[in-house]
Amino acid sequence: MQLSSKLLCAATLALSLPAAAQKKNFTITEATNGMGTTLALKGLKAASWQPETNNLYFIANNAMVRLNAASGTVDTVRRLAALNKSLYGKDSLKAFPPLTWTGKNEFYLSTGFDLSFGSPDSDSWRTKSLQKGSENITVAPFTGHVAYTVDNNLWLNNTQVTKETDKNIISGKSVHREEFGIDKGIFFSPKGNLLAYYRMDQTMVADYPIIDWSVTPAQANIIKYPMAGGTSHEVTVWVYNPETKSKVRIKTGTPADKYLTCVSWSPDERYLFIATLNRGQDELRLNKYDVQTGERVSTLFEETDPKYVQPLHPLSFLPGRNDRFVWWSQRDGYMHLYLYTTEGKLLRQLTKGKWLVNEILGFNEERSEIIYTASKESPVEKNTYAVDWTTGVSRRIDNAYGYHNATASSNGRYILDVYSNAHTPRKTVLMSTDGKSSKVLQESENTLKGYDRPEVKELMLKADDGTDLYAKMILPTGFDATKQYPVIVYLYNGPNVQLLHNSFPASGNLWYEYMAQRGYIVFTMDGRGSSNRGQKFEQATFGKLGTVELQDQLKGVDYLKSLPYVDSKRMGIHGWSFGGFMTTSMMLRFPDVFKVGVAGGPVMDWKMYEVMYTERYMNTPQDNAKGYEDANLLSKTKNLKGKLLLIHGTDDDVVVWQHSVNFVKKCVDNNIPVDYFVYPGHPHNVRGKDRVHLMQKITDYFDLYLKP
């Protein structure tokens, strides 16, 4: 049959359309690192508020740009070429470095081991050179003092403050393995005149070898790793006066192995406030110390809990007040804000409800308001609010659903609100906190629009006790309800982590979408024990890690099995760190549920994990022998039926490599087959280009054993 010219033209057009219109699949590289590289959403680069002004600074087209939030005027402050000329006389910098403010009219740029101090409208610079190997660089407000560490000692303005010869006595670095909200060890006073710092003595802690396999013969890097129930390190806080070059030890008392956190200066620089937490982590005292003598002035209050108290935030003083501060506490079951005097008198609870405060962004003194973020609308969302500290009345500032990351001007009049939701890529909005003005500064295009995207279903399941459990299911692309598909459950379900947010992309992870494009259903859920749901939800697993969490995850399994398009004989599970512990636990405790598991960096025996984290959730092995033994996966290898791949970084100093090595040895002893892969030179997480290799390895393992 001969086609007419019209039909021939239509047929030709139809044949040519798929090449132009067909949606793409993600590559493994895009699925792994794409959202941080080639598929990154647009946003303002290095945005920061100038103190005591309404000016927002950011980097655009290799220039420093200033936006006045009140007037809306925009001007270019300095271009990269001019910066290079004034600093070096040549093009040394290839990109404009982020700026950090030290006062209203001064900022600094970090360029290697040099700090260049300048002001917005001047080409005059002063440079401070630091010692080789400097880390933890901290600049004081107003005075411009620069503190940093070199190896285990603290320096200030190129003067060595501490001179410890034993490498296991460390000053100026974070302590307690960065638990209790600790992320630094240097604390300048508000006016920059004095310096408080942590000193950690870990000479008494057991040695642990981290092997460097990159040299021949291999070398042992001996670290100190305090394991649950063992000897912990001892921490003190010191205050250094640059003018007198004198040091004062804060007398925090005994026992020496308690935890010191929430280090905070009074605005007048006379006092230091420190929360002391006992080794059992169930008794907290907020103490006030005289920085001239180191003596304890008073204990403002105590907090106790039958399971644990978890302090995470320093004090926030009200603007212009030396005697009023905000304290964070879960004492009513949810993380909320409380207003106290420095004599320890509770004035009022500022926020209240079955939701959590996430951050304090700043203060608006004119309106007597604290600007904060919270999960008030939904546990999977974060929005911005203001609370009047004189009345405790709160109001919402932003007006869009989703997950908001905001920064506030120092006067609290404006916020830069960067948010997204399941269907809205990143949007950057400048708004006044009084609700009178709002302007979209940037709206990112959908960088994923050219790809074949799967359908994402938001789910709500119920735990055994009726607790709501938020879950998400990602269907295969080209989904056909008459077919059956394999499933991958991705989980963490451990403390201080929440996987599900109402943010972009809706899947939460492009690797999930990559697997959906390969014909898998992907399921993830935040069970009891995970974060952002309140104290009862988080403490449900206390003393029995790997039990309640598994029961919740099995509710997800039951739901999946109820679906006609789920092939319950082809189910896989994957997680990392606590998720690796959960994955291995599921494969051993419920060996008939999952055909395949991939566990990365897994805890196998909690007696071998660090003191601070483990004892908070499990007590000591001496006090909770049954809980530790029930959670011990080394004694359960005989139960393994499915295919299990263990993955570990050889340089892991968080979940030490010995966890999985011991597990493999037990499998060998019991003649149990198990698969194993290591990443030489990598710590607890595999980052960079090698992460692509990791995700391809995981993908291939599921393809090998779950594909029909």
TORDOLUM-422298 format. One line per field, with one value per residue (C-alpha): residue number from 1; y, z, x. Coordinates in Angstrom, 1 decimal, always signed. Layout:
BEGIN
seq = NUM,...
yy = Y,...
zz = Z,...
xx = X,...
//
This chain:
BEGIN
seq = 1,2,3,4,5,6,7,8,9,10,11,12,13,14,15,16,17,18,19,20,21,22,23,24,25,26,27,28,29,30,31,32,33,34,35,36,37,38,39,40,41,42,43,44,45,46,47,48,49,50,51,52,53,54,55,56,57,58,59,60,61,62,63,64,65,66,67,68,69,70,71,72,73,74,75,76,77,78,79,80,81,82,83,84,85,86,87,88,89,90,91,92,93,94,95,96,97,98,99,100,101,102,103,104,105,106,107,108,109,110,111,112,113,114,115,116,117,118,119,120,121,122,123,124,125,126,127,128,129,130,131,132,133,134,135,136,137,138,139,140,141,142,143,144,145,146,147,148,149,150,151,152,153,154,155,156,157,158,159,160,161,162,163,164,165,166,167,168,169,170,171,172,173,174,175,176,177,178,179,180,181,182,183,184,185,186,187,188,189,190,191,192,193,194,195,196,197,198,199,200,201,202,203,204,205,206,207,208,209,210,211,212,213,214,215,216,217,218,219,220,221,222,223,224,225,226,227,228,229,230,231,232,233,234,235,236,237,238,239,240,241,242,243,244,245,246,247,248,249,250,251,252,253,254,255,256,257,258,259,260,261,262,263,264,265,266,267,268,269,270,271,272,273,274,275,276,277,278,279,280,281,282,283,284,285,286,287,288,289,290,291,292,293,294,295,296,297,298,299,300,301,302,303,304,305,306,307,308,309,310,311,312,313,314,315,316,317,318,319,320,321,322,323,324,325,326,327,328,329,330,331,332,333,334,335,336,337,338,339,340,341,342,343,344,345,346,347,348,349,350,351,352,353,354,355,356,357,358,359,360,361,362,363,364,365,366,367,368,369,370,371,372,373,374,375,376,377,378,379,380,381,382,383,384,385,386,387,388,389,390,391,392,393,394,395,396,397,398,399,400,401,402,403,404,405,406,407,408,409,410,411,412,413,414,415,416,417,418,419,420,421,422,423,424,425,426,427,428,429,430,431,432,433,434,435,436,437,438,439,440,441,442,443,444,445,446,447,448,449,450,451,452,453,454,455,456,457,458,459,460,461,462,463,464,465,466,467,468,469,470,471,472,473,474,475,476,477,478,479,480,481,482,483,484,485,486,487,488,489,490,491,492,493,494,495,496,497,498,499,500,501,502,503,504,505,506,507,508,509,510,511,512,513,514,515,516,517,518,519,520,521,522,523,524,525,526,527,528,529,530,531,532,533,534,535,536,537,538,539,540,541,542,543,544,545,546,547,548,549,550,551,552,553,554,555,556,557,558,559,560,561,562,563,564,565,566,567,568,569,570,571,572,573,574,575,576,577,578,579,580,581,582,583,584,585,586,587,588,589,590,591,592,593,594,595,596,597,598,599,600,601,602,603,604,605,606,607,608,609,610,611,612,613,614,615,616,617,618,619,620,621,622,623,624,625,626,627,628,629,630,631,632,633,634,635,636,637,638,639,640,641,642,643,644,645,646,647,648,649,650,651,652,653,654,655,656,657,658,659,660,661,662,663,664,665,666,667,668,669,670,671,672,673,674,675,676,677,678,679,680,681,682,683,684,685,686,687,688,689,690,691,692,693,694,695,696,697,698,699,700,701,702,703,704,705,706,707,708
yy = +0.0,+3.4,+6.1,+9.5,+12.5,+13.7,+10.3,+10.0,+13.4,+12.5,+9.2,+10.9,+13.5,+10.8,+8.9,+12.1,+13.2,+10.7,+11.7,+15.3,+14.7,+11.5,+12.1,+11.1,+8.7,+9.8,+8.5,+7.0,+10.1,+12.4,+10.3,+10.4,+13.9,+15.7,+17.9,+19.3,+19.7,+19.7,+19.6,+22.0,+24.5,+28.2,+30.3,+33.4,+32.5,+33.2,+35.5,+37.2,+40.1,+43.1,+43.6,+46.5,+47.3,+46.2,+45.3,+41.8,+40.9,+38.1,+37.0,+37.2,+37.1,+37.1,+40.4,+41.3,+42.7,+44.7,+44.8,+47.2,+45.3,+48.6,+50.6,+47.8,+49.4,+47.1,+48.0,+46.2,+46.8,+45.1,+43.0,+40.1,+41.9,+44.8,+42.6,+40.7,+44.0,+45.5,+42.4,+40.8,+43.0,+40.1,+37.6,+35.1,+34.4,+32.6,+33.1,+35.5,+34.0,+34.2,+37.0,+36.8,+39.8,+40.8,+44.1,+46.6,+47.9,+45.1,+41.6,+39.2,+36.9,+33.6,+33.0,+30.0,+30.6,+34.4,+36.4,+39.7,+42.2,+45.0,+47.2,+47.3,+50.6,+50.8,+49.2,+49.4,+45.9,+44.4,+40.9,+38.4,+35.4,+32.2,+29.4,+26.5,+23.8,+26.1,+24.8,+25.8,+29.4,+31.8,+35.6,+37.7,+40.3,+44.0,+43.3,+41.1,+38.7,+35.5,+32.2,+28.8,+25.5,+23.9,+20.2,+19.9,+23.5,+26.8,+30.0,+33.6,+36.2,+34.0,+33.7,+30.1,+30.0,+26.4,+24.4,+20.8,+18.3,+15.2,+15.0,+13.5,+16.7,+19.0,+22.6,+24.7,+21.8,+20.3,+17.7,+14.8,+13.6,+16.5,+15.3,+17.7,+20.2,+20.8,+21.8,+24.0,+24.5,+28.3,+30.8,+34.5,+36.9,+39.2,+42.1,+40.1,+40.8,+37.3,+33.8,+30.7,+27.3,+23.6,+21.5,+17.8,+15.3,+11.9,+10.3,+7.8,+6.7,+3.4,+3.5,+2.5,+1.9,+3.4,+1.8,+3.8,+1.4,+3.9,+3.4,+0.4,-0.9,+0.2,+2.5,+2.7,+6.0,+5.7,+7.6,+7.6,+6.0,+5.8,+2.8,+2.4,+1.4,+2.2,+5.1,+8.4,+11.6,+14.5,+18.0,+21.4,+25.0,+27.8,+31.5,+33.4,+37.1,+38.4,+41.6,+40.0,+36.7,+35.0,+31.8,+30.9,+27.4,+27.3,+25.1,+22.8,+20.3,+16.5,+13.9,+14.6,+12.6,+14.6,+16.5,+20.3,+22.0,+25.0,+27.3,+30.8,+34.3,+36.9,+40.1,+42.1,+39.4,+38.9,+35.4,+32.1,+29.8,+26.0,+23.1,+20.2,+16.8,+13.7,+10.5,+8.9,+11.9,+12.1,+15.1,+18.5,+21.6,+25.1,+26.8,+30.4,+31.0,+34.1,+34.3,+36.3,+33.6,+30.5,+30.0,+28.8,+31.6,+29.7,+26.8,+28.5,+25.3,+21.6,+19.3,+15.6,+12.8,+9.1,+8.3,+11.2,+14.9,+16.1,+19.7,+21.0,+24.8,+27.6,+30.5,+33.3,+36.6,+39.2,+42.2,+45.0,+42.8,+41.3,+39.5,+37.7,+34.7,+32.0,+28.4,+25.3,+22.3,+19.2,+19.2,+19.2,+16.5,+18.8,+21.2,+24.6,+28.0,+29.3,+32.8,+32.9,+35.5,+35.0,+34.3,+31.2,+32.5,+31.2,+34.1,+32.2,+29.4,+31.2,+28.4,+25.5,+22.7,+19.3,+20.4,+21.4,+24.6,+24.0,+27.2,+30.7,+33.0,+36.3,+39.0,+42.1,+44.4,+47.0,+44.4,+42.4,+39.3,+36.2,+35.0,+31.2,+28.1,+25.2,+22.1,+23.6,+23.1,+19.5,+17.3,+17.2,+21.0,+23.8,+27.4,+30.7,+32.4,+35.3,+35.1,+38.1,+37.5,+39.7,+37.7,+34.4,+35.1,+33.6,+34.4,+33.0,+35.0,+33.0,+32.1,+29.0,+25.3,+23.5,+23.4,+26.8,+27.7,+31.4,+33.9,+37.0,+40.5,+41.4,+43.8,+41.2,+43.4,+41.1,+37.5,+35.9,+32.9,+30.0,+27.3,+24.5,+21.9,+18.7,+20.5,+23.8,+24.0,+26.5,+29.9,+32.8,+35.5,+38.7,+39.6,+41.9,+40.2,+42.5,+41.0,+44.3,+43.4,+40.4,+40.1,+37.0,+37.5,+34.3,+31.3,+28.4,+26.6,+22.9,+21.3,+17.9,+18.8,+16.9,+13.6,+10.8,+11.3,+8.8,+9.3,+9.8,+8.9,+10.4,+7.9,+7.8,+4.5,+3.6,+2.1,-0.6,+2.1,+4.2,+6.7,+8.3,+7.2,+9.3,+7.4,+7.8,+5.4,+6.0,+4.1,+2.9,+5.1,+3.7,+2.1,-0.6,-1.6,-5.0,-5.9,-6.8,-5.0,-5.5,-3.2,-1.4,-0.1,+2.6,+3.4,+5.1,+5.3,+6.3,+9.3,+12.9,+12.1,+12.6,+11.4,+12.8,+16.5,+18.4,+19.7,+19.4,+16.9,+15.1,+11.8,+13.2,+11.5,+11.2,+7.7,+6.6,+8.0,+6.3,+3.0,+3.7,+4.2,+0.7,-0.8,-0.7,+0.6,+2.6,+3.0,+5.0,+5.8,+7.6,+5.3,+5.8,+6.7,+9.2,+13.0,+15.9,+14.2,+14.9,+13.2,+10.2,+9.4,+9.7,+7.8,+4.8,+2.9,+3.7,+0.7,-1.5,-0.2,-2.3,-3.5,-0.8,+0.6,-2.8,-3.2,+0.2,-0.7,-4.0,-1.9,-0.5,-4.0,-5.1,-2.2,-3.0,-6.6,-5.6,-4.0,-6.2,-4.7,-5.5,-8.7,-9.7,-12.3,-9.6,-7.1,-5.4,-3.2,-0.6,+1.8,+3.4,+3.8,+3.4,+2.4,-0.2,-1.5,-1.6,-3.3,-6.1,-6.4,-6.9,-9.5,-11.5,-10.9,-11.3,-13.4,-14.3,-10.8,-9.4,-11.3,-8.8,-6.3,-3.8,-2.4,+0.4,+1.4,-0.7,-0.9,-4.6,-4.5,-1.4,-2.2,-1.1,+2.3,+5.6,+6.4,+9.6,+8.5,+4.9,+5.4,+8.1,+5.5,+2.3,+3.1,+1.2,-2.4,-3.0,-1.6,-2.9,-6.2,-7.7,-4.6,-4.8,-8.6,-8.4,-5.7,-7.6,-8.8,-10.8,-13.5,-13.8,-14.5,-18.1,-16.6,-15.1,-16.5,-13.8,-12.1,-9.5,-7.1,-5.2,-2.0,-0.2,+2.6,+1.5,+4.8,+4.9,+6.5,+6.8,+3.2,+1.6,-1.0,-3.7,-3.9,-5.4,-7.3,-9.1,-9.8,-11.4,-13.5,-14.8,-15.6,-17.6,-19.3,-20.3,-21.1,-18.4,-16.8,-13.0,-10.4,-7.7,-4.6,-1.9,+1.6,+2.2,+5.6,+6.6,+7.5,+6.9,+8.1,+7.7,+11.1,+12.7,+10.8,+7.5,+7.8,+7.2,+3.9,+3.1,+3.8,+1.8,-1.1,-1.0,-0.8,-3.7,-5.8,-5.2,-5.8,-9.1,-10.6,-8.8,-8.4,-11.2
zz = +0.0,-1.0,+1.7,+0.9,+1.1,+4.3,+6.0,+4.9,+6.4,+9.6,+9.9,+9.4,+12.1,+14.5,+14.0,+14.6,+17.8,+20.3,+19.9,+20.8,+23.3,+25.2,+28.8,+30.0,+32.7,+35.3,+35.0,+38.2,+38.5,+38.3,+40.8,+43.2,+43.1,+40.6,+43.1,+44.3,+40.9,+37.4,+38.6,+41.5,+42.1,+41.8,+44.8,+46.2,+46.7,+50.1,+51.3,+54.7,+56.6,+57.5,+61.3,+62.6,+59.1,+56.6,+54.1,+52.6,+50.8,+48.3,+45.5,+41.9,+38.7,+40.7,+42.4,+45.9,+45.7,+48.4,+48.6,+51.0,+52.3,+53.3,+50.1,+47.6,+46.1,+44.7,+44.0,+43.2,+46.0,+44.6,+41.6,+41.6,+39.3,+41.7,+44.7,+43.1,+42.2,+45.7,+47.5,+45.2,+42.2,+40.0,+39.4,+42.2,+43.2,+40.6,+42.5,+45.1,+48.5,+51.0,+53.5,+57.3,+59.3,+62.5,+63.1,+61.4,+59.0,+58.8,+57.3,+56.5,+53.5,+54.0,+51.4,+52.4,+55.6,+55.3,+56.5,+54.7,+56.7,+54.9,+54.9,+52.3,+50.7,+51.1,+49.2,+52.2,+53.6,+56.5,+56.4,+59.2,+58.4,+60.4,+61.3,+58.8,+59.6,+61.3,+61.8,+63.7,+62.7,+64.7,+64.6,+67.5,+67.1,+67.3,+68.3,+65.3,+67.4,+65.5,+67.4,+65.8,+66.5,+65.2,+66.0,+69.6,+70.7,+70.7,+69.2,+69.3,+66.9,+66.3,+70.1,+71.3,+74.2,+75.1,+74.9,+75.5,+74.5,+74.8,+71.6,+73.6,+75.6,+73.1,+73.4,+71.2,+69.5,+69.8,+72.6,+73.6,+70.0,+69.0,+70.9,+72.9,+70.1,+70.3,+67.1,+68.2,+71.0,+70.8,+72.4,+72.1,+74.5,+73.0,+72.8,+71.7,+74.7,+76.2,+74.9,+76.4,+75.2,+75.8,+77.0,+76.6,+78.3,+76.7,+77.9,+79.9,+77.0,+75.3,+72.1,+68.9,+65.5,+62.2,+59.6,+56.6,+53.8,+51.2,+52.3,+52.4,+54.9,+56.2,+59.2,+62.3,+63.2,+66.9,+68.0,+71.3,+71.1,+74.3,+74.0,+75.9,+79.5,+79.3,+80.5,+78.9,+78.5,+80.9,+79.7,+81.3,+80.2,+80.4,+79.9,+78.3,+78.6,+75.6,+77.4,+80.5,+78.8,+81.8,+82.0,+84.4,+84.8,+85.3,+88.3,+87.0,+89.7,+89.9,+88.6,+85.9,+83.2,+83.1,+80.0,+79.6,+77.0,+76.1,+76.9,+76.8,+77.7,+79.6,+77.4,+79.9,+79.7,+83.5,+83.6,+81.8,+81.8,+81.3,+81.4,+83.2,+82.5,+84.4,+82.8,+83.0,+81.1,+83.3,+85.5,+84.1,+86.0,+84.4,+86.3,+86.4,+86.8,+87.5,+84.6,+86.8,+89.5,+87.8,+90.8,+90.5,+91.4,+91.4,+89.9,+88.1,+87.8,+87.3,+84.8,+85.2,+83.2,+83.9,+80.6,+79.4,+79.1,+75.8,+75.9,+72.4,+72.5,+74.2,+76.0,+73.8,+75.7,+74.9,+73.1,+75.4,+78.5,+80.6,+82.9,+80.5,+78.4,+76.4,+77.3,+75.2,+76.9,+76.2,+79.7,+78.6,+76.0,+73.1,+72.4,+73.4,+74.5,+78.1,+79.3,+82.4,+84.5,+85.2,+88.8,+87.7,+87.8,+85.1,+83.8,+81.2,+78.7,+75.4,+73.0,+73.7,+71.7,+70.3,+67.9,+68.1,+67.8,+65.4,+65.4,+66.9,+63.9,+65.8,+67.7,+66.9,+69.9,+68.6,+68.6,+71.6,+69.4,+68.9,+65.3,+65.2,+63.0,+64.1,+62.9,+64.0,+60.7,+60.2,+61.4,+57.8,+57.3,+58.8,+58.9,+60.4,+63.3,+65.8,+69.5,+71.8,+74.7,+77.0,+76.3,+74.7,+71.8,+68.5,+64.9,+61.6,+59.3,+56.0,+54.0,+52.0,+52.7,+52.6,+54.2,+55.0,+55.7,+56.8,+58.0,+59.9,+59.8,+63.1,+63.9,+63.2,+60.7,+57.7,+56.8,+53.7,+53.3,+51.1,+50.7,+48.6,+48.7,+46.9,+43.7,+44.0,+43.4,+45.5,+45.9,+47.6,+49.2,+51.0,+53.5,+56.4,+59.7,+60.3,+57.2,+55.3,+52.5,+50.5,+47.3,+45.4,+44.7,+42.8,+41.7,+40.5,+37.4,+37.8,+36.8,+36.7,+34.2,+31.3,+33.2,+33.4,+37.0,+39.1,+41.0,+44.8,+47.2,+50.7,+53.3,+56.9,+58.7,+62.4,+64.9,+67.3,+69.9,+67.3,+66.7,+63.3,+61.1,+58.1,+55.0,+51.3,+48.4,+45.0,+42.1,+39.1,+36.0,+33.5,+36.5,+35.6,+38.5,+36.8,+37.1,+40.2,+41.1,+43.4,+46.4,+48.1,+51.6,+52.5,+56.2,+59.0,+61.9,+64.4,+66.9,+65.7,+62.0,+60.0,+56.4,+55.3,+54.5,+52.3,+50.1,+46.5,+45.0,+46.4,+46.4,+48.7,+46.8,+43.1,+43.7,+44.7,+41.3,+39.5,+41.0,+40.1,+36.5,+36.7,+37.8,+41.6,+44.1,+46.8,+50.3,+53.2,+56.6,+59.9,+62.7,+66.4,+67.7,+64.9,+65.2,+65.2,+66.8,+70.5,+73.4,+73.7,+70.1,+70.4,+73.7,+72.6,+71.8,+75.0,+76.4,+73.5,+70.2,+67.2,+68.5,+68.4,+65.3,+63.5,+64.6,+63.0,+59.8,+59.6,+59.6,+56.4,+55.1,+55.9,+53.9,+51.0,+51.1,+51.0,+47.5,+44.6,+42.5,+45.1,+44.7,+48.4,+47.3,+45.9,+48.7,+49.5,+52.3,+52.6,+55.1,+56.4,+59.9,+62.2,+59.0,+58.5,+61.9,+61.1,+57.8,+59.4,+62.3,+59.9,+57.9,+61.1,+63.3,+60.5,+58.0,+55.9,+55.1,+52.8,+50.1,+49.9,+52.2,+51.8,+55.1,+55.1,+58.1,+60.4,+64.2,+65.0,+68.7,+70.7,+73.3,+70.6,+69.9,+71.5,+75.1,+74.7,+72.1,+73.2,+76.9,+76.2,+74.5,+76.1,+79.5,+80.1,+79.3,+83.0,+83.7,+80.7,+79.9,+78.4,+76.1,+74.7,+74.2,+72.4,+70.1,+69.5,+65.9,+66.2,+68.1,+65.4,+62.2,+62.1,+61.3,+58.0,+55.0,+52.3,+50.5,+52.6,+51.4,+54.0,+53.1,+55.2,+54.9,+56.2,+57.9,+59.7,+63.2,+64.0,+63.5,+63.5,+60.9,+63.5,+63.7,+60.2,+60.4,+63.5,+61.8,+58.8,+61.2,+62.9,+59.5,+58.6,+62.0,+61.4,+57.7,+56.7,+53.3,+53.3,+50.8,+51.8,+50.2,+51.6,+50.5,+51.3,+52.8,+53.4,+56.8,+57.9,+54.7,+51.2,+49.6,+46.3,+43.1,+44.9,+46.1,+42.5,+42.6,+45.9,+44.6,+41.4,+43.6,+45.7,+42.5,+40.9,+44.0,+44.0,+40.3,+40.6,+43.3,+42.9,+39.2,+37.6
xx = +0.0,+1.3,+1.1,-0.4,+1.9,+0.1,+0.4,+4.0,+4.7,+2.9,+4.7,+8.0,+7.2,+6.1,+9.4,+11.4,+9.5,+10.8,+14.4,+13.5,+10.7,+11.7,+12.5,+16.0,+17.0,+19.5,+23.1,+24.6,+26.8,+23.8,+21.8,+24.7,+26.1,+23.9,+21.9,+25.2,+26.8,+25.3,+21.7,+22.1,+19.3,+20.1,+20.3,+22.1,+25.8,+27.4,+24.5,+25.2,+23.7,+25.8,+25.6,+23.5,+22.1,+19.5,+22.1,+22.3,+25.6,+26.0,+28.3,+27.0,+29.1,+32.3,+31.4,+30.3,+26.8,+24.9,+21.1,+19.4,+16.3,+14.6,+15.0,+15.5,+18.6,+21.2,+24.8,+28.1,+30.6,+33.6,+34.5,+36.9,+39.4,+39.5,+39.8,+42.8,+44.5,+44.1,+45.2,+47.8,+48.4,+47.6,+44.8,+45.5,+41.9,+39.8,+36.5,+35.3,+35.7,+32.8,+33.0,+32.6,+31.6,+33.5,+31.6,+29.3,+31.9,+34.5,+34.6,+37.4,+38.1,+39.9,+42.6,+44.6,+46.5,+45.9,+42.9,+42.4,+40.3,+38.5,+35.4,+32.7,+33.5,+37.3,+40.2,+42.4,+43.2,+45.1,+46.3,+46.9,+49.1,+48.5,+50.8,+51.2,+48.7,+46.2,+42.7,+39.5,+40.1,+37.9,+37.9,+36.7,+34.0,+35.2,+38.8,+39.6,+41.7,+42.3,+42.4,+43.2,+44.7,+47.9,+48.0,+46.9,+47.7,+45.8,+47.2,+46.0,+47.4,+50.5,+51.1,+51.0,+48.5,+49.0,+52.1,+51.1,+53.8,+51.5,+49.4,+46.5,+46.0,+44.2,+43.1,+40.7,+39.0,+35.5,+35.2,+32.9,+33.1,+30.8,+27.8,+25.6,+25.5,+29.3,+30.9,+33.8,+36.3,+36.9,+34.5,+35.3,+33.6,+30.9,+33.2,+36.2,+38.3,+38.5,+38.8,+37.3,+38.4,+38.0,+41.0,+40.6,+42.8,+42.4,+45.6,+43.6,+41.4,+42.2,+44.3,+42.7,+44.6,+43.3,+45.5,+46.8,+47.0,+48.3,+51.9,+54.2,+54.5,+51.1,+51.1,+48.9,+47.5,+46.7,+43.6,+41.8,+38.4,+36.3,+33.9,+30.7,+31.3,+35.0,+37.2,+36.2,+38.2,+38.3,+37.4,+38.0,+37.2,+39.8,+39.7,+42.6,+43.2,+45.2,+46.1,+47.6,+48.4,+46.9,+44.8,+42.1,+40.6,+36.9,+36.3,+33.6,+34.4,+34.2,+33.7,+36.2,+34.5,+31.3,+30.2,+30.6,+28.4,+26.3,+29.3,+28.0,+29.3,+27.4,+27.1,+29.3,+32.0,+32.0,+30.5,+30.7,+27.7,+28.3,+25.8,+27.3,+25.9,+26.7,+28.2,+24.7,+23.3,+20.2,+21.2,+22.0,+23.0,+23.3,+26.1,+27.4,+31.1,+33.2,+35.8,+38.3,+38.5,+37.0,+34.8,+31.2,+28.9,+25.7,+23.6,+20.7,+18.6,+18.7,+17.0,+16.6,+15.0,+14.6,+16.1,+18.3,+18.7,+20.2,+21.4,+22.1,+22.1,+24.0,+22.2,+20.8,+20.7,+18.0,+19.3,+20.4,+19.9,+22.6,+20.2,+17.7,+18.4,+16.6,+17.1,+16.1,+14.5,+12.4,+11.1,+7.5,+8.1,+9.0,+11.9,+10.8,+12.1,+12.1,+13.0,+15.2,+17.0,+20.7,+19.7,+17.9,+14.3,+12.0,+10.0,+7.9,+7.7,+7.9,+6.8,+4.5,+2.8,+3.2,+5.9,+9.6,+11.6,+14.4,+16.5,+16.7,+17.5,+17.7,+15.9,+13.9,+14.4,+11.9,+9.1,+10.4,+10.4,+12.5,+12.7,+12.7,+11.9,+9.8,+7.9,+4.5,+2.7,+3.9,+6.8,+8.0,+8.0,+10.0,+8.6,+9.6,+7.9,+8.2,+7.4,+6.9,+9.2,+7.0,+3.8,+4.8,+2.4,+3.7,+3.0,+4.1,+6.3,+6.5,+3.4,+4.4,+4.3,+7.5,+10.9,+12.3,+15.9,+16.0,+18.6,+17.7,+19.2,+20.9,+18.1,+15.5,+13.5,+14.1,+14.7,+16.2,+13.9,+15.1,+12.6,+11.3,+8.5,+7.7,+6.7,+8.6,+12.3,+14.3,+12.8,+14.7,+12.5,+13.4,+10.7,+10.2,+9.3,+6.4,+4.7,+4.5,+6.9,+8.0,+10.0,+11.1,+14.8,+15.4,+13.3,+15.3,+14.2,+13.4,+16.8,+15.1,+12.4,+14.1,+14.1,+11.7,+10.5,+8.6,+5.4,+5.9,+3.2,+3.2,+1.9,+0.9,+1.1,+0.5,+2.9,+1.7,+0.8,-1.1,+1.7,+1.7,+4.6,+5.4,+6.5,+7.1,+6.8,+8.3,+6.8,+8.7,+8.6,+6.1,+4.2,+1.7,-0.5,-1.1,+2.6,+4.7,+7.8,+10.8,+11.1,+14.0,+13.5,+16.0,+16.1,+18.1,+15.6,+18.2,+18.5,+18.9,+18.1,+14.9,+14.8,+11.4,+10.9,+8.5,+11.3,+12.5,+12.8,+9.8,+11.6,+14.2,+17.1,+17.9,+19.3,+15.7,+14.5,+17.4,+16.2,+12.6,+13.8,+15.3,+12.0,+12.1,+9.6,+11.5,+10.1,+11.4,+9.9,+10.9,+10.0,+10.1,+13.5,+14.2,+14.2,+11.8,+8.8,+9.2,+10.7,+8.3,+8.8,+12.6,+12.9,+10.8,+14.0,+15.8,+17.8,+16.7,+18.1,+17.1,+13.7,+11.0,+12.5,+12.3,+8.7,+7.9,+9.7,+7.8,+4.6,+5.9,+6.7,+3.1,+1.8,+4.0,+2.9,-0.7,-0.2,-0.9,+1.9,+4.6,+6.6,+7.1,+9.6,+11.9,+12.4,+15.7,+16.8,+19.6,+21.0,+24.2,+25.6,+22.6,+20.8,+23.5,+22.8,+19.1,+19.7,+21.8,+19.4,+16.5,+18.3,+19.2,+16.1,+13.6,+15.5,+12.4,+11.4,+14.1,+15.9,+18.8,+20.4,+23.2,+24.6,+27.1,+29.3,+27.2,+27.3,+27.4,+28.1,+27.2,+29.8,+32.3,+30.7,+31.5,+30.7,+28.6,+26.2,+25.8,+25.4,+22.7,+20.5,+21.6,+23.1,+26.4,+27.0,+27.4,+24.0,+22.1,+23.7,+20.5,+19.9,+23.4,+23.3,+19.9,+21.3,+24.5,+24.5,+27.7,+25.8,+23.1,+25.0,+23.6,+20.1,+21.2,+19.3,+19.3,+22.2,+23.9,+26.6,+28.6,+30.5,+33.0,+35.6,+39.0,+39.6,+36.3,+36.9,+33.2,+32.0,+35.4,+36.2,+36.4,+32.6,+32.2,+35.5,+34.3,+31.0,+32.7,+34.8,+31.6,+30.1,+33.2,+33.2,+29.5,+30.0,+27.5,+28.1,+28.3,+29.6,+32.0,+33.5,+35.8,+36.7,+40.4,+41.2,+37.6,+36.2,+32.7,+31.1,+32.3,+32.5,+33.5,+34.0,+34.3,+30.7,+29.6,+31.5,+29.7,+26.2,+27.0,+28.2,+24.9,+22.8,+24.6,+24.1,+20.3,+20.2,+22.0,+19.7,+16.4,+15.9,+13.9
//
